[in-house]
Amino acid sequence: MKSDFGLKVTFRSLKYRNYRLFFGGQGISLIGTWIQRIATPWLVYHLTGSALMLGIVGFAGQIPTFLIAPHRGRNLFSD
C-alpha cells in the first residue's frame, strides 16, 4: 500500500480560492503582529531609556493572558 505524502497532497487545501485568500491574509497579519511586538518595546526604550519602563510594557502585553488563562483552563478541564 503506497501512501502519497507529496507536495500535492500536503497543499491540496490551497486549490480553494477562499482558503488562499485567508492564508495570505493571515500571513500578512502575522507579519504585522511581529513588527508591532518588536517596534513597541524599541520605541519605549528609545523614548525613555529606562529598562523599568521596558519591563512594564513587556508585562502589560501579557496581562490579558494572565487574566484569561486561569478561567479558560477551569472551563476546559471542569467536570
ZATORGU-11323 format. One record per atom (N, C-alpha, C, O, CB): residue number from 1; residue in one letter; atom name; y, z, x. Coordinates in steps of 0.02 Angstrom, whole numbers. Glycine has a CB too. Layout:
! residues N
<rec seq="NUM" type="a" atom="CA" yy="Y" zz="Z" xx="X"/>
...
! end
This chain:
! residues 79
<rec seq="1" type="m" atom="N" yy="-59" zz="0" xx="42"/>
<rec seq="1" type="m" atom="CA" yy="0" zz="0" xx="0"/>
<rec seq="1" type="m" atom="C" yy="62" zz="0" xx="45"/>
<rec seq="1" type="m" atom="O" yy="73" zz="46" xx="84"/>
<rec seq="1" type="m" atom="CB" yy="0" zz="61" xx="-48"/>
<rec seq="2" type="k" atom="N" yy="101" zz="-51" xx="38"/>
<rec seq="2" type="k" atom="CA" yy="160" zz="-58" xx="80"/>
<rec seq="2" type="k" atom="C" yy="222" zz="-32" xx="43"/>
<rec seq="2" type="k" atom="O" yy="235" zz="-50" xx="-14"/>
<rec seq="2" type="k" atom="CB" yy="171" zz="-133" xx="101"/>
<rec seq="3" type="s" atom="N" yy="258" zz="12" xx="76"/>
<rec seq="3" type="s" atom="CA" yy="320" zz="36" xx="46"/>
<rec seq="3" type="s" atom="C" yy="378" zz="0" xx="79"/>
<rec seq="3" type="s" atom="O" yy="380" zz="-7" xx="140"/>
<rec seq="3" type="s" atom="CB" yy="327" zz="114" xx="54"/>
<rec seq="4" type="d" atom="N" yy="425" zz="-22" xx="38"/>
<rec seq="4" type="d" atom="CA" yy="482" zz="-61" xx="63"/>
<rec seq="4" type="d" atom="C" yy="544" zz="-16" xx="64"/>
<rec seq="4" type="d" atom="O" yy="575" zz="-4" xx="13"/>
<rec seq="4" type="d" atom="CB" yy="494" zz="-124" xx="18"/>
<rec seq="5" type="f" atom="N" yy="561" zz="8" xx="124"/>
<rec seq="5" type="f" atom="CA" yy="620" zz="50" xx="132"/>
<rec seq="5" type="f" atom="C" yy="674" zz="15" xx="172"/>
<rec seq="5" type="f" atom="O" yy="709" zz="47" xx="212"/>
<rec seq="5" type="f" atom="CB" yy="601" zz="116" xx="166"/>
<rec seq="6" type="g" atom="N" yy="681" zz="-49" xx="163"/>
<rec seq="6" type="g" atom="CA" yy="732" zz="-88" xx="199"/>
<rec seq="6" type="g" atom="C" yy="801" zz="-75" xx="170"/>
<rec seq="6" type="g" atom="O" yy="810" zz="-37" xx="123"/>
<rec seq="6" type="g" atom="CB" yy="716" zz="-162" xx="196"/>
<rec seq="7" type="l" atom="N" yy="850" zz="-109" xx="199"/>
<rec seq="7" type="l" atom="CA" yy="919" zz="-100" xx="177"/>
<rec seq="7" type="l" atom="C" yy="929" zz="-124" xx="105"/>
<rec seq="7" type="l" atom="O" yy="971" zz="-98" xx="69"/>
<rec seq="7" type="l" atom="CB" yy="966" zz="-138" xx="223"/>
<rec seq="8" type="k" atom="N" yy="889" zz="-174" xx="86"/>
<rec seq="8" type="k" atom="CA" yy="896" zz="-200" xx="17"/>
<rec seq="8" type="k" atom="C" yy="879" zz="-146" xx="-34"/>
<rec seq="8" type="k" atom="O" yy="912" zz="-140" xx="-86"/>
<rec seq="8" type="k" atom="CB" yy="850" zz="-261" xx="7"/>
<rec seq="9" type="v" atom="N" yy="829" zz="-106" xx="-20"/>
<rec seq="9" type="v" atom="CA" yy="810" zz="-53" xx="-66"/>
<rec seq="9" type="v" atom="C" yy="859" zz="6" xx="-60"/>
<rec seq="9" type="v" atom="O" yy="876" zz="37" xx="-110"/>
<rec seq="9" type="v" atom="CB" yy="738" zz="-29" xx="-50"/>
<rec seq="10" type="t" atom="N" yy="880" zz="21" xx="1"/>
<rec seq="10" type="t" atom="CA" yy="924" zz="77" xx="12"/>
<rec seq="10" type="t" atom="C" yy="991" zz="69" xx="-24"/>
<rec seq="10" type="t" atom="O" yy="1017" zz="116" xx="-53"/>
<rec seq="10" type="t" atom="CB" yy="936" zz="88" xx="86"/>
<rec seq="11" type="f" atom="N" yy="1019" zz="9" xx="-22"/>
<rec seq="11" type="f" atom="CA" yy="1084" zz="-3" xx="-50"/>
<rec seq="11" type="f" atom="C" yy="1082" zz="-43" xx="-115"/>
<rec seq="11" type="f" atom="O" yy="1130" zz="-79" xx="-131"/>
<rec seq="11" type="f" atom="CB" yy="1127" zz="-40" xx="0"/>
<rec seq="12" type="r" atom="N" yy="1028" zz="-38" xx="-152"/>
<rec seq="12" type="r" atom="CA" yy="1022" zz="-77" xx="-214"/>
<rec seq="12" type="r" atom="C" yy="1073" zz="-56" xx="-267"/>
<rec seq="12" type="r" atom="O" yy="1089" zz="-96" xx="-311"/>
<rec seq="12" type="r" atom="CB" yy="952" zz="-71" xx="-242"/>
<rec seq="13" type="s" atom="N" yy="1098" zz="5" xx="-263"/>
<rec seq="13" type="s" atom="CA" yy="1148" zz="26" xx="-312"/>
<rec seq="13" type="s" atom="C" yy="1215" zz="-10" xx="-303"/>
<rec seq="13" type="s" atom="O" yy="1255" zz="-13" xx="-350"/>
<rec seq="13" type="s" atom="CB" yy="1159" zz="101" xx="-307"/>
<rec seq="14" type="l" atom="N" yy="1226" zz="-38" xx="-244"/>
<rec seq="14" type="l" atom="CA" yy="1289" zz="-73" xx="-232"/>
<rec seq="14" type="l" atom="C" yy="1293" zz="-142" xx="-265"/>
<rec seq="14" type="l" atom="O" yy="1344" zz="-176" xx="-260"/>
<rec seq="14" type="l" atom="CB" yy="1299" zz="-81" xx="-157"/>
<rec seq="15" type="k" atom="N" yy="1240" zz="-162" xx="-299"/>
<rec seq="15" type="k" atom="CA" yy="1243" zz="-226" xx="-334"/>
<rec seq="15" type="k" atom="C" yy="1283" zz="-220" xx="-399"/>
<rec seq="15" type="k" atom="O" yy="1302" zz="-271" xx="-429"/>
<rec seq="15" type="k" atom="CB" yy="1172" zz="-251" xx="-350"/>
<rec seq="16" type="y" atom="N" yy="1297" zz="-159" xx="-421"/>
<rec seq="16" type="y" atom="CA" yy="1337" zz="-148" xx="-481"/>
<rec seq="16" type="y" atom="C" yy="1410" zz="-140" xx="-463"/>
<rec seq="16" type="y" atom="O" yy="1428" zz="-98" xx="-421"/>
<rec seq="16" type="y" atom="CB" yy="1311" zz="-86" xx="-519"/>
<rec seq="17" type="r" atom="N" yy="1453" zz="-180" xx="-494"/>
<rec seq="17" type="r" atom="CA" yy="1524" zz="-182" xx="-478"/>
<rec seq="17" type="r" atom="C" yy="1557" zz="-114" xx="-488"/>
<rec seq="17" type="r" atom="O" yy="1595" zz="-91" xx="-445"/>
<rec seq="17" type="r" atom="CB" yy="1559" zz="-235" xx="-520"/>
<rec seq="18" type="n" atom="N" yy="1543" zz="-81" xx="-543"/>
<rec seq="18" type="n" atom="CA" yy="1574" zz="-17" xx="-557"/>
<rec seq="18" type="n" atom="C" yy="1556" zz="35" xx="-504"/>
<rec seq="18" type="n" atom="O" yy="1598" zz="76" xx="-484"/>
<rec seq="18" type="n" atom="CB" yy="1554" zz="8" xx="-626"/>
<rec seq="19" type="y" atom="N" yy="1494" zz="34" xx="-481"/>
<rec seq="19" type="y" atom="CA" yy="1475" zz="82" xx="-430"/>
<rec seq="19" type="y" atom="C" yy="1509" zz="65" xx="-363"/>
<rec seq="19" type="y" atom="O" yy="1529" zz="111" xx="-327"/>
<rec seq="19" type="y" atom="CB" yy="1398" zz="82" xx="-421"/>
<rec seq="20" type="r" atom="N" yy="1516" zz="2" xx="-348"/>
<rec seq="20" type="r" atom="CA" yy="1552" zz="-17" xx="-286"/>
<rec seq="20" type="r" atom="C" yy="1624" zz="7" xx="-288"/>
<rec seq="20" type="r" atom="O" yy="1650" zz="31" xx="-238"/>
<rec seq="20" type="r" atom="CB" yy="1550" zz="-94" xx="-276"/>
<rec seq="21" type="l" atom="N" yy="1656" zz="0" xx="-346"/>
<rec seq="21" type="l" atom="CA" yy="1725" zz="24" xx="-354"/>
<rec seq="21" type="l" atom="C" yy="1728" zz="100" xx="-346"/>
<rec seq="21" type="l" atom="O" yy="1772" zz="126" xx="-312"/>
<rec seq="21" type="l" atom="CB" yy="1753" zz="3" xx="-422"/>
<rec seq="22" type="f" atom="N" yy="1681" zz="134" xx="-377"/>
<rec seq="22" type="f" atom="CA" yy="1678" zz="207" xx="-372"/>
<rec seq="22" type="f" atom="C" yy="1667" zz="228" xx="-300"/>
<rec seq="22" type="f" atom="O" yy="1701" zz="273" xx="-275"/>
<rec seq="22" type="f" atom="CB" yy="1623" zz="235" xx="-417"/>
<rec seq="23" type="f" atom="N" yy="1619" zz="197" xx="-267"/>
<rec seq="23" type="f" atom="CA" yy="1602" zz="214" xx="-198"/>
<rec seq="23" type="f" atom="C" yy="1661" zz="202" xx="-151"/>
<rec seq="23" type="f" atom="O" yy="1676" zz="244" xx="-109"/>
<rec seq="23" type="f" atom="CB" yy="1541" zz="174" xx="-175"/>
<rec seq="24" type="g" atom="N" yy="1694" zz="145" xx="-159"/>
<rec seq="24" type="g" atom="CA" yy="1752" zz="131" xx="-117"/>
<rec seq="24" type="g" atom="C" yy="1809" zz="179" xx="-130"/>
<rec seq="24" type="g" atom="O" yy="1843" zz="202" xx="-84"/>
<rec seq="24" type="g" atom="CB" yy="1776" zz="60" xx="-129"/>
<rec seq="25" type="g" atom="N" yy="1821" zz="194" xx="-194"/>
<rec seq="25" type="g" atom="CA" yy="1874" zz="242" xx="-211"/>
<rec seq="25" type="g" atom="C" yy="1860" zz="311" xx="-185"/>
<rec seq="25" type="g" atom="O" yy="1906" zz="345" xx="-161"/>
<rec seq="25" type="g" atom="CB" yy="1882" zz="245" xx="-286"/>
<rec seq="26" type="q" atom="N" yy="1798" zz="333" xx="-188"/>
<rec seq="26" type="q" atom="CA" yy="1780" zz="398" xx="-161"/>
<rec seq="26" type="q" atom="C" yy="1790" zz="400" xx="-85"/>
<rec seq="26" type="q" atom="O" yy="1812" zz="450" xx="-58"/>
<rec seq="26" type="q" atom="CB" yy="1707" zz="415" xx="-177"/>
<rec seq="27" type="g" atom="N" yy="1774" zz="345" xx="-52"/>
<rec seq="27" type="g" atom="CA" yy="1784" zz="342" xx="21"/>
<rec seq="27" type="g" atom="C" yy="1857" zz="348" xx="39"/>
<rec seq="27" type="g" atom="O" yy="1875" zz="385" xx="85"/>
<rec seq="27" type="g" atom="CB" yy="1756" zz="277" xx="49"/>
<rec seq="28" type="i" atom="N" yy="1900" zz="313" xx="3"/>
<rec seq="28" type="i" atom="CA" yy="1972" zz="316" xx="16"/>
<rec seq="28" type="i" atom="C" yy="1998" zz="387" xx="0"/>
<rec seq="28" type="i" atom="O" yy="2038" zz="414" xx="38"/>
<rec seq="28" type="i" atom="CB" yy="2010" zz="264" xx="-27"/>
<rec seq="29" type="s" atom="N" yy="1975" zz="415" xx="-54"/>
<rec seq="29" type="s" atom="CA" yy="1996" zz="483" xx="-72"/>
<rec seq="29" type="s" atom="C" yy="1975" zz="534" xx="-19"/>
<rec seq="29" type="s" atom="O" yy="2013" zz="579" xx="-3"/>
<rec seq="29" type="s" atom="CB" yy="1967" zz="502" xx="-139"/>
<rec seq="30" type="l" atom="N" yy="1915" zz="526" xx="7"/>
<rec seq="30" type="l" atom="CA" yy="1890" zz="572" xx="58"/>
<rec seq="30" type="l" atom="C" yy="1931" zz="567" xx="122"/>
<rec seq="30" type="l" atom="O" yy="1944" zz="617" xx="155"/>
<rec seq="30" type="l" atom="CB" yy="1817" zz="559" xx="73"/>
<rec seq="31" type="i" atom="N" yy="1950" zz="506" xx="140"/>
<rec seq="31" type="i" atom="CA" yy="1992" zz="497" xx="199"/>
<rec seq="31" type="i" atom="C" yy="2059" zz="532" xx="189"/>
<rec seq="31" type="i" atom="O" yy="2085" zz="564" xx="234"/>
<rec seq="31" type="i" atom="CB" yy="2003" zz="422" xx="214"/>
<rec seq="32" type="g" atom="N" yy="2088" zz="527" xx="128"/>
<rec seq="32" type="g" atom="CA" yy="2150" zz="561" xx="113"/>
<rec seq="32" type="g" atom="C" yy="2143" zz="637" xx="117"/>
<rec seq="32" type="g" atom="O" yy="2188" zz="671" xx="140"/>
<rec seq="32" type="g" atom="CB" yy="2173" zz="541" xx="44"/>
<rec seq="33" type="t" atom="N" yy="2086" zz="662" xx="94"/>
<rec seq="33" type="t" atom="CA" yy="2074" zz="734" xx="98"/>
<rec seq="33" type="t" atom="C" yy="2070" zz="756" xx="171"/>
<rec seq="33" type="t" atom="O" yy="2097" zz="809" xx="188"/>
<rec seq="33" type="t" atom="CB" yy="2010" zz="753" xx="61"/>
<rec seq="34" type="w" atom="N" yy="2036" zz="718" xx="213"/>
<rec seq="34" type="w" atom="CA" yy="2032" zz="736" xx="284"/>
<rec seq="34" type="w" atom="C" yy="2101" zz="736" xx="316"/>
<rec seq="34" type="w" atom="O" yy="2117" zz="782" xx="354"/>
<rec seq="34" type="w" atom="CB" yy="1986" zz="686" xx="321"/>
<rec seq="35" type="i" atom="N" yy="2141" zz="686" xx="300"/>
<rec seq="35" type="i" atom="CA" yy="2208" zz="683" xx="329"/>
<rec seq="35" type="i" atom="C" yy="2249" zz="743" xx="307"/>
<rec seq="35" type="i" atom="O" yy="2284" zz="773" xx="348"/>
<rec seq="35" type="i" atom="CB" yy="2244" zz="618" xx="307"/>
<rec seq="36" type="q" atom="N" yy="2244" zz="762" xx="244"/>
<rec seq="36" type="q" atom="CA" yy="2281" zz="820" xx="220"/>
<rec seq="36" type="q" atom="C" yy="2257" zz="884" xx="252"/>
<rec seq="36" type="q" atom="O" yy="2298" zz="928" xx="269"/>
<rec seq="36" type="q" atom="CB" yy="2275" zz="826" xx="144"/>
<rec seq="37" type="r" atom="N" yy="2192" zz="891" xx="262"/>
<rec seq="37" type="r" atom="CA" yy="2165" zz="952" xx="293"/>
<rec seq="37" type="r" atom="C" yy="2185" zz="959" xx="366"/>
<rec seq="37" type="r" atom="O" yy="2187" zz="1014" xx="392"/>
<rec seq="37" type="r" atom="CB" yy="2089" zz="953" xx="287"/>
<rec seq="38" type="i" atom="N" yy="2200" zz="904" xx="399"/>
<rec seq="38" type="i" atom="CA" yy="2224" zz="906" xx="468"/>
<rec seq="38" type="i" atom="C" yy="2300" zz="913" xx="469"/>
<rec seq="38" type="i" atom="O" yy="2327" zz="952" xx="509"/>
<rec seq="38" type="i" atom="CB" yy="2203" zz="842" xx="505"/>
<rec seq="39" type="a" atom="N" yy="2335" zz="877" xx="426"/>
<rec seq="39" type="a" atom="CA" yy="2408" zz="875" xx="429"/>
<rec seq="39" type="a" atom="C" yy="2441" zz="940" xx="407"/>
<rec seq="39" type="a" atom="O" yy="2492" zz="960" xx="436"/>
<rec seq="39" type="a" atom="CB" yy="2434" zz="819" xx="386"/>
<rec seq="40" type="t" atom="N" yy="2413" zz="974" xx="357"/>
<rec seq="40" type="t" atom="CA" yy="2444" zz="1035" xx="333"/>
<rec seq="40" type="t" atom="C" yy="2447" zz="1089" xx="386"/>
<rec seq="40" type="t" atom="O" yy="2501" zz="1116" xx="399"/>
<rec seq="40" type="t" atom="CB" yy="2407" zz="1060" xx="272"/>
<rec seq="41" type="p" atom="N" yy="2391" zz="1107" xx="417"/>
<rec seq="41" type="p" atom="CA" yy="2397" zz="1158" xx="470"/>
<rec seq="41" type="p" atom="C" yy="2440" zz="1135" xx="529"/>
<rec seq="41" type="p" atom="O" yy="2476" zz="1175" xx="559"/>
<rec seq="41" type="p" atom="CB" yy="2327" zz="1177" xx="496"/>
<rec seq="42" type="w" atom="N" yy="2435" zz="1071" xx="547"/>
<rec seq="42" type="w" atom="CA" yy="2476" zz="1046" xx="601"/>
<rec seq="42" type="w" atom="C" yy="2550" zz="1054" xx="585"/>
<rec seq="42" type="w" atom="O" yy="2589" zz="1076" xx="627"/>
<rec seq="42" type="w" atom="CB" yy="2460" zz="972" xx="616"/>
<rec seq="43" type="l" atom="N" yy="2570" zz="1037" xx="523"/>
<rec seq="43" type="l" atom="CA" yy="2640" zz="1043" xx="503"/>
<rec seq="43" type="l" atom="C" yy="2663" zz="1116" xx="503"/>
<rec seq="43" type="l" atom="O" yy="2718" zz="1131" xx="526"/>
<rec seq="43" type="l" atom="CB" yy="2650" zz="1013" xx="434"/>
<rec seq="44" type="v" atom="N" yy="2621" zz="1160" xx="478"/>
<rec seq="44" type="v" atom="CA" yy="2638" zz="1231" xx="477"/>
<rec seq="44" type="v" atom="C" yy="2649" zz="1257" xx="548"/>
<rec seq="44" type="v" atom="O" yy="2698" zz="1291" xx="562"/>
<rec seq="44" type="v" atom="CB" yy="2584" zz="1273" xx="442"/>
<rec seq="45" type="y" atom="N" yy="2603" zz="1240" xx="593"/>
<rec seq="45" type="y" atom="CA" yy="2610" zz="1263" xx="662"/>
<rec seq="45" type="y" atom="C" yy="2670" zz="1231" xx="696"/>
<rec seq="45" type="y" atom="O" yy="2704" zz="1262" xx="737"/>
<rec seq="45" type="y" atom="CB" yy="2546" zz="1249" xx="701"/>
<rec seq="46" type="h" atom="N" yy="2681" zz="1168" xx="681"/>
<rec seq="46" type="h" atom="CA" yy="2738" zz="1132" xx="711"/>
<rec seq="46" type="h" atom="C" yy="2805" zz="1162" xx="688"/>
<rec seq="46" type="h" atom="O" yy="2851" zz="1169" xx="728"/>
<rec seq="46" type="h" atom="CB" yy="2735" zz="1057" xx="693"/>
<rec seq="47" type="l" atom="N" yy="2809" zz="1180" xx="624"/>
<rec seq="47" type="l" atom="CA" yy="2872" zz="1207" xx="598"/>
<rec seq="47" type="l" atom="C" yy="2883" zz="1280" xx="617"/>
<rec seq="47" type="l" atom="O" yy="2939" zz="1301" xx="630"/>
<rec seq="47" type="l" atom="CB" yy="2873" zz="1201" xx="523"/>
<rec seq="48" type="t" atom="N" yy="2829" zz="1320" xx="619"/>
<rec seq="48" type="t" atom="CA" yy="2837" zz="1392" xx="630"/>
<rec seq="48" type="t" atom="C" yy="2819" zz="1413" xx="700"/>
<rec seq="48" type="t" atom="O" yy="2849" zz="1460" xx="726"/>
<rec seq="48" type="t" atom="CB" yy="2795" zz="1430" xx="581"/>
<rec seq="49" type="g" atom="N" yy="2772" zz="1379" xx="732"/>
<rec seq="49" type="g" atom="CA" yy="2748" zz="1400" xx="798"/>
<rec seq="49" type="g" atom="C" yy="2709" zz="1466" xx="795"/>
<rec seq="49" type="g" atom="O" yy="2698" zz="1497" xx="846"/>
<rec seq="49" type="g" atom="CB" yy="2807" zz="1408" xx="845"/>
<rec seq="50" type="s" atom="N" yy="2689" zz="1486" xx="736"/>
<rec seq="50" type="s" atom="CA" yy="2657" zz="1550" xx="726"/>
<rec seq="50" type="s" atom="C" yy="2582" zz="1541" xx="711"/>
<rec seq="50" type="s" atom="O" yy="2562" zz="1506" xx="665"/>
<rec seq="50" type="s" atom="CB" yy="2691" zz="1588" xx="668"/>
<rec seq="51" type="a" atom="N" yy="2542" zz="1574" xx="751"/>
<rec seq="51" type="a" atom="CA" yy="2470" zz="1573" xx="739"/>
<rec seq="51" type="a" atom="C" yy="2453" zz="1613" xx="676"/>
<rec seq="51" type="a" atom="O" yy="2405" zz="1597" xx="641"/>
<rec seq="51" type="a" atom="CB" yy="2431" zz="1602" xx="800"/>
<rec seq="52" type="l" atom="N" yy="2493" zz="1664" xx="661"/>
<rec seq="52" type="l" atom="CA" yy="2483" zz="1703" xx="599"/>
<rec seq="52" type="l" atom="C" yy="2492" zz="1659" xx="537"/>
<rec seq="52" type="l" atom="O" yy="2450" zz="1660" xx="492"/>
<rec seq="52" type="l" atom="CB" yy="2532" zz="1762" xx="596"/>
<rec seq="53" type="m" atom="N" yy="2544" zz="1620" xx="535"/>
<rec seq="53" type="m" atom="CA" yy="2556" zz="1575" xx="478"/>
<rec seq="53" type="m" atom="C" yy="2501" zz="1522" xx="474"/>
<rec seq="53" type="m" atom="O" yy="2480" zz="1503" xx="419"/>
<rec seq="53" type="m" atom="CB" yy="2624" zz="1542" xx="484"/>
<rec seq="54" type="l" atom="N" yy="2478" zz="1499" xx="530"/>
<rec seq="54" type="l" atom="CA" yy="2423" zz="1451" xx="531"/>
<rec seq="54" type="l" atom="C" yy="2360" zz="1482" xx="501"/>
<rec seq="54" type="l" atom="O" yy="2325" zz="1449" xx="462"/>
<rec seq="54" type="l" atom="CB" yy="2409" zz="1427" xx="603"/>
<rec seq="55" type="g" atom="N" yy="2346" zz="1544" xx="517"/>
<rec seq="55" type="g" atom="CA" yy="2289" zz="1579" xx="488"/>
<rec seq="55" type="g" atom="C" yy="2297" zz="1591" xx="413"/>
<rec seq="55" type="g" atom="O" yy="2249" zz="1585" xx="376"/>
<rec seq="55" type="g" atom="CB" yy="2279" zz="1645" xx="523"/>
<rec seq="56" type="i" atom="N" yy="2358" zz="1607" xx="392"/>
<rec seq="56" type="i" atom="CA" yy="2371" zz="1618" xx="321"/>
<rec seq="56" type="i" atom="C" yy="2360" zz="1554" xx="282"/>
<rec seq="56" type="i" atom="O" yy="2330" zz="1555" xx="228"/>
<rec seq="56" type="i" atom="CB" yy="2442" zz="1644" xx="310"/>
<rec seq="57" type="v" atom="N" yy="2383" zz="1498" xx="308"/>
<rec seq="57" type="v" atom="CA" yy="2373" zz="1434" xx="275"/>
<rec seq="57" type="v" atom="C" yy="2298" zz="1417" xx="272"/>
<rec seq="57" type="v" atom="O" yy="2274" zz="1393" xx="221"/>
<rec seq="57" type="v" atom="CB" yy="2412" zz="1377" xx="312"/>
<rec seq="58" type="g" atom="N" yy="2262" zz="1430" xx="326"/>
<rec seq="58" type="g" atom="CA" yy="2191" zz="1417" xx="326"/>
<rec seq="58" type="g" atom="C" yy="2154" zz="1460" xx="276"/>
<rec seq="58" type="g" atom="O" yy="2109" zz="1437" xx="241"/>
<rec seq="58" type="g" atom="CB" yy="2162" zz="1429" xx="395"/>
<rec seq="59" type="f" atom="N" yy="2174" zz="1523" xx="271"/>
<rec seq="59" type="f" atom="CA" yy="2142" zz="1568" xx="223"/>
<rec seq="59" type="f" atom="C" yy="2160" zz="1549" xx="151"/>
<rec seq="59" type="f" atom="O" yy="2118" zz="1550" xx="107"/>
<rec seq="59" type="f" atom="CB" yy="2163" zz="1641" xx="236"/>
<rec seq="60" type="a" atom="N" yy="2224" zz="1531" xx="141"/>
<rec seq="60" type="a" atom="CA" yy="2245" zz="1512" xx="73"/>
<rec seq="60" type="a" atom="C" yy="2207" zz="1451" xx="47"/>
<rec seq="60" type="a" atom="O" yy="2196" zz="1446" xx="-13"/>
<rec seq="60" type="a" atom="CB" yy="2321" zz="1498" xx="73"/>
<rec seq="61" type="g" atom="N" yy="2187" zz="1407" xx="91"/>
<rec seq="61" type="g" atom="CA" yy="2149" zz="1349" xx="70"/>
<rec seq="61" type="g" atom="C" yy="2079" zz="1367" xx="46"/>
<rec seq="61" type="g" atom="O" yy="2046" zz="1328" xx="11"/>
<rec seq="61" type="g" atom="CB" yy="2144" zz="1300" xx="126"/>
<rec seq="62" type="q" atom="N" yy="2055" zz="1427" xx="66"/>
<rec seq="62" type="q" atom="CA" yy="1988" zz="1448" xx="47"/>
<rec seq="62" type="q" atom="C" yy="1987" zz="1496" xx="-13"/>
<rec seq="62" type="q" atom="O" yy="1934" zz="1512" xx="-38"/>
<rec seq="62" type="q" atom="CB" yy="1955" zz="1482" xx="106"/>
<rec seq="63" type="i" atom="N" yy="2045" zz="1518" xx="-35"/>
<rec seq="63" type="i" atom="CA" yy="2048" zz="1567" xx="-91"/>
<rec seq="63" type="i" atom="C" yy="2012" zz="1542" xx="-153"/>
<rec seq="63" type="i" atom="O" yy="1974" zz="1581" xx="-182"/>
<rec seq="63" type="i" atom="CB" yy="2120" zz="1582" xx="-108"/>
<rec seq="64" type="p" atom="N" yy="2021" zz="1480" xx="-175"/>
<rec seq="64" type="p" atom="CA" yy="1984" zz="1458" xx="-235"/>
<rec seq="64" type="p" atom="C" yy="1908" zz="1464" xx="-227"/>
<rec seq="64" type="p" atom="O" yy="1873" zz="1483" xx="-274"/>
<rec seq="64" type="p" atom="CB" yy="2002" zz="1386" xx="-252"/>
<rec seq="65" type="t" atom="N" yy="1883" zz="1449" xx="-168"/>
<rec seq="65" type="t" atom="CA" yy="1811" zz="1455" xx="-156"/>
<rec seq="65" type="t" atom="C" yy="1789" zz="1528" xx="-159"/>
<rec seq="65" type="t" atom="O" yy="1737" zz="1544" xx="-188"/>
<rec seq="65" type="t" atom="CB" yy="1792" zz="1425" xx="-88"/>
<rec seq="66" type="f" atom="N" yy="1829" zz="1572" xx="-130"/>
<rec seq="66" type="f" atom="CA" yy="1812" zz="1644" xx="-130"/>
<rec seq="66" type="f" atom="C" yy="1812" zz="1673" xx="-201"/>
<rec seq="66" type="f" atom="O" yy="1773" zz="1717" xx="-216"/>
<rec seq="66" type="f" atom="CB" yy="1862" zz="1683" xx="-87"/>
<rec seq="67" type="l" atom="N" yy="1856" zz="1647" xx="-243"/>
<rec seq="67" type="l" atom="CA" yy="1861" zz="1673" xx="-312"/>
<rec seq="67" type="l" atom="C" yy="1809" zz="1644" xx="-358"/>
<rec seq="67" type="l" atom="O" yy="1783" zz="1678" xx="-402"/>
<rec seq="67" type="l" atom="CB" yy="1930" zz="1660" xx="-339"/>
<rec seq="68" type="i" atom="N" yy="1793" zz="1580" xx="-350"/>
<rec seq="68" type="i" atom="CA" yy="1749" zz="1546" xx="-397"/>
<rec seq="68" type="i" atom="C" yy="1675" zz="1553" xx="-379"/>
<rec seq="68" type="i" atom="O" yy="1633" zz="1559" xx="-423"/>
<rec seq="68" type="i" atom="CB" yy="1767" zz="1472" xx="-400"/>
<rec seq="69" type="a" atom="N" yy="1659" zz="1553" xx="-315"/>
<rec seq="69" type="a" atom="CA" yy="1589" zz="1553" xx="-293"/>
<rec seq="69" type="a" atom="C" yy="1547" zz="1610" xx="-320"/>
<rec seq="69" type="a" atom="O" yy="1492" zz="1598" xx="-343"/>
<rec seq="69" type="a" atom="CB" yy="1586" zz="1554" xx="-218"/>
<rec seq="70" type="p" atom="N" yy="1571" zz="1673" xx="-320"/>
<rec seq="70" type="p" atom="CA" yy="1528" zz="1726" xx="-346"/>
<rec seq="70" type="p" atom="C" yy="1512" zz="1717" xx="-421"/>
<rec seq="70" type="p" atom="O" yy="1456" zz="1732" xx="-442"/>
<rec seq="70" type="p" atom="CB" yy="1563" zz="1793" xx="-336"/>
<rec seq="71" type="h" atom="N" yy="1560" zz="1694" xx="-459"/>
<rec seq="71" type="h" atom="CA" yy="1548" zz="1684" xx="-531"/>
<rec seq="71" type="h" atom="C" yy="1500" zz="1626" xx="-543"/>
<rec seq="71" type="h" atom="O" yy="1457" zz="1631" xx="-587"/>
<rec seq="71" type="h" atom="CB" yy="1614" zz="1671" xx="-567"/>
<rec seq="72" type="r" atom="N" yy="1507" zz="1572" xx="-505"/>
<rec seq="72" type="r" atom="CA" yy="1461" zz="1517" xx="-512"/>
<rec seq="72" type="r" atom="C" yy="1390" zz="1536" xx="-490"/>
<rec seq="72" type="r" atom="O" yy="1341" zz="1516" xx="-521"/>
<rec seq="72" type="r" atom="CB" yy="1485" zz="1456" xx="-472"/>
<rec seq="73" type="g" atom="N" yy="1386" zz="1576" xx="-438"/>
<rec seq="73" type="g" atom="CA" yy="1320" zz="1599" xx="-416"/>
<rec seq="73" type="g" atom="C" yy="1287" zz="1643" xx="-467"/>
<rec seq="73" type="g" atom="O" yy="1226" zz="1639" xx="-478"/>
<rec seq="73" type="g" atom="CB" yy="1326" zz="1637" xx="-351"/>
<rec seq="74" type="r" atom="N" yy="1326" zz="1686" xx="-499"/>
<rec seq="74" type="r" atom="CA" yy="1299" zz="1729" xx="-551"/>
<rec seq="74" type="r" atom="C" yy="1274" zz="1687" xx="-609"/>
<rec seq="74" type="r" atom="O" yy="1220" zz="1700" xx="-636"/>
<rec seq="74" type="r" atom="CB" yy="1352" zz="1781" xx="-574"/>
<rec seq="75" type="n" atom="N" yy="1312" zz="1637" xx="-629"/>
<rec seq="75" type="n" atom="CA" yy="1292" zz="1594" xx="-685"/>
<rec seq="75" type="n" atom="C" yy="1231" zz="1552" xx="-666"/>
<rec seq="75" type="n" atom="O" yy="1188" zz="1540" xx="-708"/>
<rec seq="75" type="n" atom="CB" yy="1350" zz="1548" xx="-705"/>
<rec seq="76" type="l" atom="N" yy="1228" zz="1530" xx="-605"/>
<rec seq="76" type="l" atom="CA" yy="1174" zz="1488" xx="-583"/>
<rec seq="76" type="l" atom="C" yy="1108" zz="1525" xx="-581"/>
<rec seq="76" type="l" atom="O" yy="1056" zz="1498" xx="-600"/>
<rec seq="76" type="l" atom="CB" yy="1190" zz="1458" xx="-516"/>
<rec seq="77" type="f" atom="N" yy="1110" zz="1587" xx="-557"/>
<rec seq="77" type="f" atom="CA" yy="1048" zz="1624" xx="-546"/>
<rec seq="77" type="f" atom="C" yy="1036" zz="1679" xx="-598"/>
<rec seq="77" type="f" atom="O" yy="994" zz="1723" xx="-588"/>
<rec seq="77" type="f" atom="CB" yy="1049" zz="1655" xx="-478"/>
<rec seq="78" type="s" atom="N" yy="1071" zz="1675" xx="-655"/>
<rec seq="78" type="s" atom="CA" yy="1059" zz="1726" xx="-706"/>
<rec seq="78" type="s" atom="C" yy="995" zz="1710" xx="-744"/>
<rec seq="78" type="s" atom="O" yy="974" zz="1652" xx="-747"/>
<rec seq="78" type="s" atom="CB" yy="1119" zz="1731" xx="-755"/>
<rec seq="79" type="d" atom="N" yy="965" zz="1761" xx="-771"/>
<rec seq="79" type="d" atom="CA" yy="902" zz="1751" xx="-808"/>
<rec seq="79" type="d" atom="C" yy="912" zz="1723" xx="-876"/>
<rec seq="79" type="d" atom="O" yy="864" zz="1712" xx="-913"/>
<rec seq="79" type="d" atom="CB" yy="864" zz="1816" xx="-813"/>
! end
